[in-house]
Amino acid sequence: MNRRWKEQCRLLQDISALDFAALELTLYLDTHPDDRGALRQRNAYLKRKEPLVRRYEERFGPLTGVSRAEYPWRWIDEPWPWQLHCGGDS
């Protein structure tokens, strides 16, 4: 496994973990809207995610089809983020 691929997978895993945590807190806040601590934690996860997404997109191209893009258009470059097989011994 080359270093570039390892870095790409690591960033995707870190971004996914922060997304998951923020989404779980979002769902919790739907039923507990007055929980300031949960809201603070959700926002902290999203803030931690920002530089990771920025680094990913600078190094590997757009993370989603609606990410900011530079010329040349790289969204069509394969593999797309969800096509990577980062888990296990792949």
PDB file of N, CA, C and O in Angstrom:
ATOM      1  N   MET A   1       0.851  -1.174   0.000  1.00  0.00           N
ATOM      2  CA  MET A   1       0.000   0.000   0.000  1.00  0.00           C
ATOM      3  C   MET A   1       0.901   1.244   0.000  1.00  0.00           C
ATOM      4  O   MET A   1       1.768   1.376   0.864  1.00  0.00           O
ATOM      5  N   ASN A   2       0.703   2.147  -0.955  1.00  0.00           N
ATOM      6  CA  ASN A   2       1.584   3.316  -1.018  1.00  0.00           C
ATOM      7  C   ASN A   2       1.164   4.401  -0.028  1.00  0.00           C
ATOM      8  O   ASN A   2       0.046   4.401   0.489  1.00  0.00           O
ATOM      9  N   ARG A   3       2.093   5.325   0.218  1.00  0.00           N
ATOM     10  CA  ARG A   3       1.854   6.377   1.223  1.00  0.00           C
ATOM     11  C   ARG A   3       0.686   7.286   0.870  1.00  0.00           C
ATOM     12  O   ARG A   3      -0.100   7.663   1.739  1.00  0.00           O
ATOM     13  N   ARG A   4       0.575   7.635  -0.405  1.00  0.00           N
ATOM     14  CA  ARG A   4      -0.503   8.531  -0.841  1.00  0.00           C
ATOM     15  C   ARG A   4      -1.864   7.888  -0.566  1.00  0.00           C
ATOM     16  O   ARG A   4      -2.768   8.538  -0.040  1.00  0.00           O
ATOM     17  N   TRP A   5      -2.003   6.632  -0.917  1.00  0.00           N
ATOM     18  CA  TRP A   5      -3.255   5.911  -0.703  1.00  0.00           C
ATOM     19  C   TRP A   5      -3.562   5.802   0.799  1.00  0.00           C
ATOM     20  O   TRP A   5      -4.707   5.972   1.216  1.00  0.00           O
ATOM     21  N   LYS A   6      -2.540   5.522   1.599  1.00  0.00           N
ATOM     22  CA  LYS A   6      -2.723   5.445   3.062  1.00  0.00           C
ATOM     23  C   LYS A   6      -3.196   6.780   3.623  1.00  0.00           C
ATOM     24  O   LYS A   6      -4.090   6.826   4.467  1.00  0.00           O
ATOM     25  N   GLU A   7      -2.588   7.864   3.148  1.00  0.00           N
ATOM     26  CA  GLU A   7      -2.987   9.191   3.622  1.00  0.00           C
ATOM     27  C   GLU A   7      -4.434   9.488   3.231  1.00  0.00           C
ATOM     28  O   GLU A   7      -5.205  10.007   4.038  1.00  0.00           O
ATOM     29  N   GLN A   8      -4.798   9.161   1.999  1.00  0.00           N
ATOM     30  CA  GLN A   8      -6.157   9.396   1.528  1.00  0.00           C
ATOM     31  C   GLN A   8      -7.154   8.605   2.363  1.00  0.00           C
ATOM     32  O   GLN A   8      -8.180   9.149   2.773  1.00  0.00           O
ATOM     33  N   CYS A   9      -6.875   7.351   2.618  1.00  0.00           N
ATOM     34  CA  CYS A   9      -7.767   6.517   3.430  1.00  0.00           C
ATOM     35  C   CYS A   9      -7.864   7.044   4.850  1.00  0.00           C
ATOM     36  O   CYS A   9      -8.951   7.074   5.429  1.00  0.00           O
ATOM     37  N   ARG A  10      -6.741   7.458   5.414  1.00  0.00           N
ATOM     38  CA  ARG A  10      -6.742   7.961   6.792  1.00  0.00           C
ATOM     39  C   ARG A  10      -7.612   9.208   6.905  1.00  0.00           C
ATOM     40  O   ARG A  10      -8.411   9.335   7.832  1.00  0.00           O
ATOM     41  N   LEU A  11      -7.452  10.123   5.959  1.00  0.00           N
ATOM     42  CA  LEU A  11      -8.264  11.336   5.977  1.00  0.00           C
ATOM     43  C   LEU A  11      -9.747  11.002   5.828  1.00  0.00           C
ATOM     44  O   LEU A  11     -10.583  11.564   6.536  1.00  0.00           O
ATOM     45  N   LEU A  12     -10.078  10.093   4.915  1.00  0.00           N
ATOM     46  CA  LEU A  12     -11.479   9.695   4.737  1.00  0.00           C
ATOM     47  C   LEU A  12     -12.044   9.082   6.013  1.00  0.00           C
ATOM     48  O   LEU A  12     -13.184   9.363   6.382  1.00  0.00           O
ATOM     49  N   GLN A  13     -11.265   8.256   6.681  1.00  0.00           N
ATOM     50  CA  GLN A  13     -11.726   7.637   7.922  1.00  0.00           C
ATOM     51  C   GLN A  13     -11.936   8.678   9.006  1.00  0.00           C
ATOM     52  O   GLN A  13     -12.930   8.626   9.731  1.00  0.00           O
ATOM     53  N   ASP A  14     -11.017   9.618   9.125  1.00  0.00           N
ATOM     54  CA  ASP A  14     -11.152  10.669  10.145  1.00  0.00           C
ATOM     55  C   ASP A  14     -12.356  11.565   9.856  1.00  0.00           C
ATOM     56  O   ASP A  14     -13.102  11.917  10.770  1.00  0.00           O
ATOM     57  N   ILE A  15     -12.545  11.931   8.591  1.00  0.00           N
ATOM     58  CA  ILE A  15     -13.693  12.759   8.209  1.00  0.00           C
ATOM     59  C   ILE A  15     -14.991  12.005   8.469  1.00  0.00           C
ATOM     60  O   ILE A  15     -15.947  12.584   8.985  1.00  0.00           O
ATOM     61  N   SER A  16     -15.037  10.742   8.124  1.00  0.00           N
ATOM     62  CA  SER A  16     -16.238   9.926   8.340  1.00  0.00           C
ATOM     63  C   SER A  16     -16.573   9.796   9.826  1.00  0.00           C
ATOM     64  O   SER A  16     -17.742   9.855  10.207  1.00  0.00           O
ATOM     65  N   ALA A  17     -15.562   9.623  10.656  1.00  0.00           N
ATOM     66  CA  ALA A  17     -15.794   9.501  12.093  1.00  0.00           C
ATOM     67  C   ALA A  17     -16.381  10.792  12.659  1.00  0.00           C
ATOM     68  O   ALA A  17     -17.310  10.754  13.465  1.00  0.00           O
ATOM     69  N   LEU A  18     -15.843  11.924  12.240  1.00  0.00           N
ATOM     70  CA  LEU A  18     -16.367  13.207  12.717  1.00  0.00           C
ATOM     71  C   LEU A  18     -17.779  13.461  12.192  1.00  0.00           C
ATOM     72  O   LEU A  18     -18.626  13.983  12.917  1.00  0.00           O
ATOM     73  N   ASP A  19     -18.036  13.094  10.937  1.00  0.00           N
ATOM     74  CA  ASP A  19     -19.390  13.201  10.381  1.00  0.00           C
ATOM     75  C   ASP A  19     -20.375  12.352  11.174  1.00  0.00           C
ATOM     76  O   ASP A  19     -21.475  12.801  11.494  1.00  0.00           O
ATOM     77  N   PHE A  20     -19.978  11.131  11.486  1.00  0.00           N
ATOM     78  CA  PHE A  20     -20.847  10.226  12.232  1.00  0.00           C
ATOM     79  C   PHE A  20     -21.185  10.811  13.605  1.00  0.00           C
ATOM     80  O   PHE A  20     -22.347  10.833  14.011  1.00  0.00           O
ATOM     81  N   ALA A  21     -20.159  11.282  14.310  1.00  0.00           N
ATOM     82  CA  ALA A  21     -20.378  11.841  15.639  1.00  0.00           C
ATOM     83  C   ALA A  21     -21.281  13.076  15.576  1.00  0.00           C
ATOM     84  O   ALA A  21     -22.173  13.236  16.411  1.00  0.00           O
ATOM     85  N   ALA A  22     -21.054  13.948  14.590  1.00  0.00           N
ATOM     86  CA  ALA A  22     -21.877  15.152  14.449  1.00  0.00           C
ATOM     87  C   ALA A  22     -23.316  14.780  14.101  1.00  0.00           C
ATOM     88  O   ALA A  22     -24.253  15.390  14.616  1.00  0.00           O
ATOM     89  N   LEU A  23     -23.499  13.794  13.239  1.00  0.00           N
ATOM     90  CA  LEU A  23     -24.844  13.373  12.873  1.00  0.00           C
ATOM     91  C   LEU A  23     -25.581  12.762  14.065  1.00  0.00           C
ATOM     92  O   LEU A  23     -26.765  13.035  14.262  1.00  0.00           O
ATOM     93  N   GLU A  24     -24.909  11.954  14.847  1.00  0.00           N
ATOM     94  CA  GLU A  24     -25.533  11.373  16.040  1.00  0.00           C
ATOM     95  C   GLU A  24     -25.986  12.468  17.003  1.00  0.00           C
ATOM     96  O   GLU A  24     -27.079  12.400  17.566  1.00  0.00           O
ATOM     97  N   LEU A  25     -25.137  13.473  17.186  1.00  0.00           N
ATOM     98  CA  LEU A  25     -25.516  14.576  18.062  1.00  0.00           C
ATOM     99  C   LEU A  25     -26.645  15.407  17.460  1.00  0.00           C
ATOM    100  O   LEU A  25     -27.482  15.937  18.191  1.00  0.00           O
ATOM    101  N   THR A  26     -26.674  15.525  16.138  1.00  0.00           N
ATOM    102  CA  THR A  26     -27.776  16.215  15.471  1.00  0.00           C
ATOM    103  C   THR A  26     -29.093  15.509  15.768  1.00  0.00           C
ATOM    104  O   THR A  26     -30.086  16.155  16.101  1.00  0.00           O
ATOM    105  N   LEU A  27     -29.102  14.200  15.649  1.00  0.00           N
ATOM    106  CA  LEU A  27     -30.312  13.422  15.932  1.00  0.00           C
ATOM    107  C   LEU A  27     -30.711  13.558  17.402  1.00  0.00           C
ATOM    108  O   LEU A  27     -31.894  13.691  17.716  1.00  0.00           O
ATOM    109  N   TYR A  28     -29.732  13.525  18.293  1.00  0.00           N
ATOM    110  CA  TYR A  28     -29.999  13.706  19.723  1.00  0.00           C
ATOM    111  C   TYR A  28     -30.617  15.079  19.974  1.00  0.00           C
ATOM    112  O   TYR A  28     -31.577  15.212  20.733  1.00  0.00           O
ATOM    113  N   LEU A  29     -30.046  16.107  19.317  1.00  0.00           N
ATOM    114  CA  LEU A  29     -30.540  17.474  19.515  1.00  0.00           C
ATOM    115  C   LEU A  29     -31.959  17.663  18.986  1.00  0.00           C
ATOM    116  O   LEU A  29     -32.667  18.571  19.423  1.00  0.00           O
ATOM    117  N   ASP A  30     -32.378  16.817  18.050  1.00  0.00           N
ATOM    118  CA  ASP A  30     -33.766  16.888  17.575  1.00  0.00           C
ATOM    119  C   ASP A  30     -34.756  16.640  18.711  1.00  0.00           C
ATOM    120  O   ASP A  30     -35.867  17.170  18.705  1.00  0.00           O
ATOM    121  N   THR A  31     -34.343  15.832  19.682  1.00  0.00           N
ATOM    122  CA  THR A  31     -35.230  15.536  20.814  1.00  0.00           C
ATOM    123  C   THR A  31     -34.791  16.223  22.105  1.00  0.00           C
ATOM    124  O   THR A  31     -35.518  16.195  23.098  1.00  0.00           O
ATOM    125  N   HIS A  32     -33.619  16.833  22.101  1.00  0.00           N
ATOM    126  CA  HIS A  32     -33.089  17.532  23.281  1.00  0.00           C
ATOM    127  C   HIS A  32     -32.513  18.883  22.847  1.00  0.00           C
ATOM    128  O   HIS A  32     -31.318  19.121  23.024  1.00  0.00           O
ATOM    129  N   PRO A  33     -33.329  19.763  22.287  1.00  0.00           N
ATOM    130  CA  PRO A  33     -32.816  21.000  21.694  1.00  0.00           C
ATOM    131  C   PRO A  33     -32.178  21.971  22.687  1.00  0.00           C
ATOM    132  O   PRO A  33     -31.461  22.882  22.275  1.00  0.00           O
ATOM    133  N   ASP A  34     -32.422  21.798  23.971  1.00  0.00           N
ATOM    134  CA  ASP A  34     -31.864  22.720  24.961  1.00  0.00           C
ATOM    135  C   ASP A  34     -30.550  22.236  25.570  1.00  0.00           C
ATOM    136  O   ASP A  34     -30.057  22.850  26.517  1.00  0.00           O
ATOM    137  N   ASP A  35     -29.976  21.164  25.058  1.00  0.00           N
ATOM    138  CA  ASP A  35     -28.720  20.617  25.590  1.00  0.00           C
ATOM    139  C   ASP A  35     -27.538  21.374  24.974  1.00  0.00           C
ATOM    140  O   ASP A  35     -27.063  21.039  23.889  1.00  0.00           O
ATOM    141  N   ARG A  36     -27.081  22.395  25.691  1.00  0.00           N
ATOM    142  CA  ARG A  36     -25.986  23.231  25.194  1.00  0.00           C
ATOM    143  C   ARG A  36     -24.694  22.440  25.014  1.00  0.00           C
ATOM    144  O   ARG A  36     -23.948  22.662  24.061  1.00  0.00           O
ATOM    145  N   GLY A  37     -24.441  21.531  25.922  1.00  0.00           N
ATOM    146  CA  GLY A  37     -23.215  20.733  25.830  1.00  0.00           C
ATOM    147  C   GLY A  37     -23.181  19.895  24.563  1.00  0.00           C
ATOM    148  O   GLY A  37     -22.144  19.799  23.906  1.00  0.00           O
ATOM    149  N   ALA A  38     -24.306  19.291  24.217  1.00  0.00           N
ATOM    150  CA  ALA A  38     -24.378  18.478  23.006  1.00  0.00           C
ATOM    151  C   ALA A  38     -24.193  19.354  21.768  1.00  0.00           C
ATOM    152  O   ALA A  38     -23.495  18.969  20.829  1.00  0.00           O
ATOM    153  N   LEU A  39     -24.813  20.521  21.767  1.00  0.00           N
ATOM    154  CA  LEU A  39     -24.665  21.432  20.638  1.00  0.00           C
ATOM    155  C   LEU A  39     -23.213  21.900  20.507  1.00  0.00           C
ATOM    156  O   LEU A  39     -22.672  21.972  19.404  1.00  0.00           O
ATOM    157  N   ARG A  40     -22.602  22.210  21.625  1.00  0.00           N
ATOM    158  CA  ARG A  40     -21.198  22.628  21.626  1.00  0.00           C
ATOM    159  C   ARG A  40     -20.300  21.513  21.070  1.00  0.00           C
ATOM    160  O   ARG A  40     -19.398  21.765  20.272  1.00  0.00           O
ATOM    161  N   GLN A  41     -20.568  20.276  21.509  1.00  0.00           N
ATOM    162  CA  GLN A  41     -19.767  19.139  21.045  1.00  0.00           C
ATOM    163  C   GLN A  41     -19.969  18.897  19.546  1.00  0.00           C
ATOM    164  O   GLN A  41     -19.005  18.634  18.826  1.00  0.00           O
ATOM    165  N   ARG A  42     -21.214  18.985  19.076  1.00  0.00           N
ATOM    166  CA  ARG A  42     -21.515  18.830  17.649  1.00  0.00           C
ATOM    167  C   ARG A  42     -20.740  19.846  16.827  1.00  0.00           C
ATOM    168  O   ARG A  42     -20.113  19.505  15.825  1.00  0.00           O
ATOM    169  N   ASN A  43     -20.793  21.102  17.265  1.00  0.00           N
ATOM    170  CA  ASN A  43     -20.088  22.155  16.546  1.00  0.00           C
ATOM    171  C   ASN A  43     -18.580  21.954  16.588  1.00  0.00           C
ATOM    172  O   ASN A  43     -17.886  22.276  15.624  1.00  0.00           O
ATOM    173  N   ALA A  44     -18.065  21.426  17.692  1.00  0.00           N
ATOM    174  CA  ALA A  44     -16.629  21.152  17.801  1.00  0.00           C
ATOM    175  C   ALA A  44     -16.209  20.075  16.802  1.00  0.00           C
ATOM    176  O   ALA A  44     -15.155  20.191  16.177  1.00  0.00           O
ATOM    177  N   TYR A  45     -17.021  19.032  16.644  1.00  0.00           N
ATOM    178  CA  TYR A  45     -16.713  17.987  15.660  1.00  0.00           C
ATOM    179  C   TYR A  45     -16.681  18.565  14.255  1.00  0.00           C
ATOM    180  O   TYR A  45     -15.785  18.255  13.470  1.00  0.00           O
ATOM    181  N   LEU A  46     -17.657  19.402  13.939  1.00  0.00           N
ATOM    182  CA  LEU A  46     -17.707  19.997  12.608  1.00  0.00           C
ATOM    183  C   LEU A  46     -16.522  20.930  12.366  1.00  0.00           C
ATOM    184  O   LEU A  46     -15.998  20.996  11.254  1.00  0.00           O
ATOM    185  N   LYS A  47     -16.103  21.646  13.397  1.00  0.00           N
ATOM    186  CA  LYS A  47     -14.942  22.528  13.278  1.00  0.00           C
ATOM    187  C   LYS A  47     -13.661  21.718  13.061  1.00  0.00           C
ATOM    188  O   LYS A  47     -12.800  22.109  12.273  1.00  0.00           O
ATOM    189  N   ARG A  48     -13.541  20.590  13.762  1.00  0.00           N
ATOM    190  CA  ARG A  48     -12.373  19.715  13.574  1.00  0.00           C
ATOM    191  C   ARG A  48     -12.345  19.108  12.181  1.00  0.00           C
ATOM    192  O   ARG A  48     -11.276  18.813  11.646  1.00  0.00           O
ATOM    193  N   LYS A  49     -13.527  18.920  11.592  1.00  0.00           N
ATOM    194  CA  LYS A  49     -13.621  18.318  10.261  1.00  0.00           C
ATOM    195  C   LYS A  49     -13.151  19.271   9.160  1.00  0.00           C
ATOM    196  O   LYS A  49     -12.592  18.822   8.159  1.00  0.00           O
ATOM    197  N   GLU A  50     -13.366  20.569   9.326  1.00  0.00           N
ATOM    198  CA  GLU A  50     -13.058  21.549   8.276  1.00  0.00           C
ATOM    199  C   GLU A  50     -11.631  21.450   7.731  1.00  0.00           C
ATOM    200  O   GLU A  50     -11.458  21.364   6.515  1.00  0.00           O
ATOM    201  N   PRO A  51     -10.600  21.459   8.588  1.00  0.00           N
ATOM    202  CA  PRO A  51      -9.243  21.385   8.024  1.00  0.00           C
ATOM    203  C   PRO A  51      -8.939  20.032   7.373  1.00  0.00           C
ATOM    204  O   PRO A  51      -8.123  19.953   6.455  1.00  0.00           O
ATOM    205  N   LEU A  52      -9.590  18.977   7.845  1.00  0.00           N
ATOM    206  CA  LEU A  52      -9.373  17.664   7.235  1.00  0.00           C
ATOM    207  C   LEU A  52      -9.955  17.620   5.826  1.00  0.00           C
ATOM    208  O   LEU A  52      -9.338  17.086   4.904  1.00  0.00           O
ATOM    209  N   VAL A  53     -11.152  18.188   5.670  1.00  0.00           N
ATOM    210  CA  VAL A  53     -11.777  18.247   4.339  1.00  0.00           C
ATOM    211  C   VAL A  53     -10.927  19.125   3.428  1.00  0.00           C
ATOM    212  O   VAL A  53     -10.686  18.771   2.274  1.00  0.00           O
ATOM    213  N   ARG A  54     -10.478  20.256   3.933  1.00  0.00           N
ATOM    214  CA  ARG A  54      -9.638  21.155   3.137  1.00  0.00           C
ATOM    215  C   ARG A  54      -8.360  20.432   2.685  1.00  0.00           C
ATOM    216  O   ARG A  54      -7.973  20.517   1.520  1.00  0.00           O
ATOM    217  N   ARG A  55      -7.712  19.725   3.610  1.00  0.00           N
ATOM    218  CA  ARG A  55      -6.480  19.000   3.264  1.00  0.00           C
ATOM    219  C   ARG A  55      -6.767  17.901   2.241  1.00  0.00           C
ATOM    220  O   ARG A  55      -6.017  17.719   1.282  1.00  0.00           O
ATOM    221  N   TYR A  56      -7.868  17.168   2.462  1.00  0.00           N
ATOM    222  CA  TYR A  56      -8.229  16.101   1.532  1.00  0.00           C
ATOM    223  C   TYR A  56      -8.422  16.668   0.125  1.00  0.00           C
ATOM    224  O   TYR A  56      -7.875  16.144  -0.845  1.00  0.00           O
ATOM    225  N   GLU A  57      -9.203  17.739   0.026  1.00  0.00           N
ATOM    226  CA  GLU A  57      -9.525  18.287  -1.292  1.00  0.00           C
ATOM    227  C   GLU A  57      -8.313  18.927  -1.967  1.00  0.00           C
ATOM    228  O   GLU A  57      -8.198  18.886  -3.192  1.00  0.00           O
ATOM    229  N   GLU A  58      -7.417  19.513  -1.193  1.00  0.00           N
ATOM    230  CA  GLU A  58      -6.196  20.072  -1.776  1.00  0.00           C
ATOM    231  C   GLU A  58      -5.312  18.968  -2.340  1.00  0.00           C
ATOM    232  O   GLU A  58      -4.674  19.134  -3.380  1.00  0.00           O
ATOM    233  N   ARG A  59      -5.284  17.851  -1.646  1.00  0.00           N
ATOM    234  CA  ARG A  59      -4.377  16.752  -2.027  1.00  0.00           C
ATOM    235  C   ARG A  59      -4.999  15.790  -3.036  1.00  0.00           C
ATOM    236  O   ARG A  59      -4.314  15.315  -3.942  1.00  0.00           O
ATOM    237  N   PHE A  60      -6.296  15.499  -2.886  1.00  0.00           N
ATOM    238  CA  PHE A  60      -6.902  14.419  -3.665  1.00  0.00           C
ATOM    239  C   PHE A  60      -8.070  14.847  -4.549  1.00  0.00           C
ATOM    240  O   PHE A  60      -8.596  14.029  -5.303  1.00  0.00           O
ATOM    241  N   GLY A  61      -8.480  16.092  -4.473  1.00  0.00           N
ATOM    242  CA  GLY A  61      -9.594  16.564  -5.283  1.00  0.00           C
ATOM    243  C   GLY A  61     -10.879  16.631  -4.484  1.00  0.00           C
ATOM    244  O   GLY A  61     -10.881  16.368  -3.281  1.00  0.00           O
ATOM    245  N   PRO A  62     -11.976  16.983  -5.147  1.00  0.00           N
ATOM    246  CA  PRO A  62     -13.248  17.179  -4.456  1.00  0.00           C
ATOM    247  C   PRO A  62     -13.695  15.931  -3.688  1.00  0.00           C
ATOM    248  O   PRO A  62     -13.552  14.804  -4.161  1.00  0.00           O
ATOM    249  N   LEU A  63     -14.230  16.163  -2.514  1.00  0.00           N
ATOM    250  CA  LEU A  63     -14.730  15.072  -1.683  1.00  0.00           C
ATOM    251  C   LEU A  63     -16.160  14.714  -2.062  1.00  0.00           C
ATOM    252  O   LEU A  63     -16.566  13.557  -1.959  1.00  0.00           O
ATOM    253  N   THR A  64     -16.910  15.703  -2.495  1.00  0.00           N
ATOM    254  CA  THR A  64     -18.288  15.473  -2.948  1.00  0.00           C
ATOM    255  C   THR A  64     -18.498  16.235  -4.251  1.00  0.00           C
ATOM    256  O   THR A  64     -17.673  17.060  -4.646  1.00  0.00           O
ATOM    257  N   GLY A  65     -19.600  15.949  -4.900  1.00  0.00           N
ATOM    258  CA  GLY A  65     -19.905  16.632  -6.147  1.00  0.00           C
ATOM    259  C   GLY A  65     -20.224  18.100  -5.991  1.00  0.00           C
ATOM    260  O   GLY A  65     -20.269  18.830  -6.981  1.00  0.00           O
ATOM    261  N   VAL A  66     -20.447  18.553  -4.760  1.00  0.00           N
ATOM    262  CA  VAL A  66     -20.742  19.961  -4.522  1.00  0.00           C
ATOM    263  C   VAL A  66     -19.626  20.658  -3.743  1.00  0.00           C
ATOM    264  O   VAL A  66     -19.836  21.732  -3.180  1.00  0.00           O
ATOM    265  N   SER A  67     -18.442  20.046  -3.713  1.00  0.00           N
ATOM    266  CA  SER A  67     -17.283  20.679  -3.079  1.00  0.00           C
ATOM    267  C   SER A  67     -16.776  21.809  -3.957  1.00  0.00           C
ATOM    268  O   SER A  67     -16.986  21.819  -5.170  1.00  0.00           O
ATOM    269  N   ARG A  68     -16.106  22.758  -3.325  1.00  0.00           N
ATOM    270  CA  ARG A  68     -15.437  23.798  -4.111  1.00  0.00           C
ATOM    271  C   ARG A  68     -14.485  23.116  -5.068  1.00  0.00           C
ATOM    272  O   ARG A  68     -13.904  22.082  -4.741  1.00  0.00           O
ATOM    273  N   ALA A  69     -14.323  23.680  -6.237  1.00  0.00           N
ATOM    274  CA  ALA A  69     -13.462  23.049  -7.232  1.00  0.00           C
ATOM    275  C   ALA A  69     -12.566  24.082  -7.896  1.00  0.00           C
ATOM    276  O   ALA A  69     -12.944  25.240  -8.072  1.00  0.00           O
ATOM    277  N   GLU A  70     -11.405  23.648  -8.251  1.00  0.00           N
ATOM    278  CA  GLU A  70     -10.441  24.460  -8.982  1.00  0.00           C
ATOM    279  C   GLU A  70     -10.342  23.897 -10.397  1.00  0.00           C
ATOM    280  O   GLU A  70     -10.785  22.781 -10.665  1.00  0.00           O
ATOM    281  N   TYR A  71      -9.764  24.672 -11.284  1.00  0.00           N
ATOM    282  CA  TYR A  71      -9.514  24.206 -12.639  1.00  0.00           C
ATOM    283  C   TYR A  71      -8.241  23.381 -12.634  1.00  0.00           C
ATOM    284  O   TYR A  71      -7.290  23.793 -11.971  1.00  0.00           O
ATOM    285  N   PRO A  72      -8.147  22.283 -13.298  1.00  0.00           N
ATOM    286  CA  PRO A  72      -9.195  21.654 -14.104  1.00  0.00           C
ATOM    287  C   PRO A  72     -10.174  20.872 -13.225  1.00  0.00           C
ATOM    288  O   PRO A  72      -9.843  20.479 -12.106  1.00  0.00           O
ATOM    289  N   TRP A  73     -11.372  20.657 -13.742  1.00  0.00           N
ATOM    290  CA  TRP A  73     -12.412  19.904 -13.048  1.00  0.00           C
ATOM    291  C   TRP A  73     -11.910  18.495 -12.785  1.00  0.00           C
ATOM    292  O   TRP A  73     -11.608  17.760 -13.726  1.00  0.00           O
ATOM    293  N   ARG A  74     -11.815  18.102 -11.499  1.00  0.00           N
ATOM    294  CA  ARG A  74     -11.244  16.809 -11.145  1.00  0.00           C
ATOM    295  C   ARG A  74     -12.266  15.828 -10.593  1.00  0.00           C
ATOM    296  O   ARG A  74     -11.917  14.692 -10.273  1.00  0.00           O
ATOM    297  N   TRP A  75     -13.508  16.243 -10.477  1.00  0.00           N
ATOM    298  CA  TRP A  75     -14.506  15.350  -9.883  1.00  0.00           C
ATOM    299  C   TRP A  75     -14.626  14.043 -10.646  1.00  0.00           C
ATOM    300  O   TRP A  75     -14.936  13.003 -10.065  1.00  0.00           O
ATOM    301  N   ILE A  76     -14.378  14.097 -11.954  1.00  0.00           N
ATOM    302  CA  ILE A  76     -14.520  12.887 -12.755  1.00  0.00           C
ATOM    303  C   ILE A  76     -13.326  11.946 -12.629  1.00  0.00           C
ATOM    304  O   ILE A  76     -13.366  10.823 -13.133  1.00  0.00           O
ATOM    305  N   ASP A  77     -12.262  12.396 -11.958  1.00  0.00           N
ATOM    306  CA  ASP A  77     -11.103  11.518 -11.758  1.00  0.00           C
ATOM    307  C   ASP A  77     -11.505  10.366 -10.861  1.00  0.00           C
ATOM    308  O   ASP A  77     -12.193  10.562  -9.858  1.00  0.00           O
ATOM    309  N   GLU A  78     -11.088   9.190 -11.211  1.00  0.00           N
ATOM    310  CA  GLU A  78     -11.425   8.020 -10.405  1.00  0.00           C
ATOM    311  C   GLU A  78     -10.227   7.619  -9.577  1.00  0.00           C
ATOM    312  O   GLU A  78      -9.107   7.962  -9.955  1.00  0.00           O
ATOM    313  N   PRO A  79     -10.386   6.931  -8.497  1.00  0.00           N
ATOM    314  CA  PRO A  79     -11.676   6.514  -7.956  1.00  0.00           C
ATOM    315  C   PRO A  79     -12.313   7.632  -7.137  1.00  0.00           C
ATOM    316  O   PRO A  79     -11.618   8.486  -6.586  1.00  0.00           O
ATOM    317  N   TRP A  80     -13.636   7.616  -7.063  1.00  0.00           N
ATOM    318  CA  TRP A  80     -14.334   8.546  -6.205  1.00  0.00           C
ATOM    319  C   TRP A  80     -14.137   8.111  -4.760  1.00  0.00           C
ATOM    320  O   TRP A  80     -13.857   6.939  -4.509  1.00  0.00           O
ATOM    321  N   PRO A  81     -14.276   9.027  -3.802  1.00  0.00           N
ATOM    322  CA  PRO A  81     -13.984   8.682  -2.403  1.00  0.00           C
ATOM    323  C   PRO A  81     -14.692   7.424  -1.909  1.00  0.00           C
ATOM    324  O   PRO A  81     -14.087   6.641  -1.176  1.00  0.00           O
ATOM    325  N   TRP A  82     -15.933   7.206  -2.278  1.00  0.00           N
ATOM    326  CA  TRP A  82     -16.662   6.039  -1.774  1.00  0.00           C
ATOM    327  C   TRP A  82     -16.268   4.750  -2.479  1.00  0.00           C
ATOM    328  O   TRP A  82     -16.690   3.669  -2.067  1.00  0.00           O
ATOM    329  N   GLN A  83     -15.456   4.846  -3.547  1.00  0.00           N
ATOM    330  CA  GLN A  83     -15.021   3.648  -4.236  1.00  0.00           C
ATOM    331  C   GLN A  83     -13.713   3.096  -3.688  1.00  0.00           C
ATOM    332  O   GLN A  83     -13.292   2.005  -4.072  1.00  0.00           O
ATOM    333  N   LEU A  84     -13.071   3.833  -2.802  1.00  0.00           N
ATOM    334  CA  LEU A  84     -11.829   3.351  -2.206  1.00  0.00           C
ATOM    335  C   LEU A  84     -12.125   2.224  -1.234  1.00  0.00           C
ATOM    336  O   LEU A  84     -13.141   2.246  -0.540  1.00  0.00           O
ATOM    337  N   HIS A  85     -11.271   1.275  -1.186  1.00  0.00           N
ATOM    338  CA  HIS A  85     -11.416   0.164  -0.236  1.00  0.00           C
ATOM    339  C   HIS A  85     -10.318   0.324   0.802  1.00  0.00           C
ATOM    340  O   HIS A  85      -9.223  -0.221   0.662  1.00  0.00           O
ATOM    341  N   CYS A  86     -10.631   1.082   1.846  1.00  0.00           N
ATOM    342  CA  CYS A  86      -9.628   1.446   2.837  1.00  0.00           C
ATOM    343  C   CYS A  86      -9.564   0.495   4.023  1.00  0.00           C
ATOM    344  O   CYS A  86      -8.550   0.455   4.719  1.00  0.00           O
ATOM    345  N   GLY A  87     -10.605  -0.258   4.264  1.00  0.00           N
ATOM    346  CA  GLY A  87     -10.630  -1.120   5.435  1.00  0.00           C
ATOM    347  C   GLY A  87      -9.940  -2.436   5.212  1.00  0.00           C
ATOM    348  O   GLY A  87      -9.677  -2.833   4.077  1.00  0.00           O
ATOM    349  N   GLY A  88      -9.648  -3.107   6.296  1.00  0.00           N
ATOM    350  CA  GLY A  88      -9.089  -4.455   6.219  1.00  0.00           C
ATOM    351  C   GLY A  88      -7.694  -4.496   5.637  1.00  0.00           C
ATOM    352  O   GLY A  88      -6.915  -3.556   5.794  1.00  0.00           O
ATOM    353  N   ASP A  89      -7.383  -5.585   4.966  1.00  0.00           N
ATOM    354  CA  ASP A  89      -6.056  -5.810   4.427  1.00  0.00           C
ATOM    355  C   ASP A  89      -5.945  -5.462   2.956  1.00  0.00           C
ATOM    356  O   ASP A  89      -4.990  -5.879   2.301  1.00  0.00           O
ATOM    357  N   SER A  90      -6.896  -4.707   2.415  1.00  0.00           N
ATOM    358  CA  SER A  90      -6.910  -4.366   0.986  1.00  0.00           C
ATOM    359  C   SER A  90      -5.691  -3.581   0.610  1.00  0.00           C
ATOM    360  O   SER A  90      -5.532  -3.208  -0.553  1.00  0.00           O
TER     361      SER A  90
END
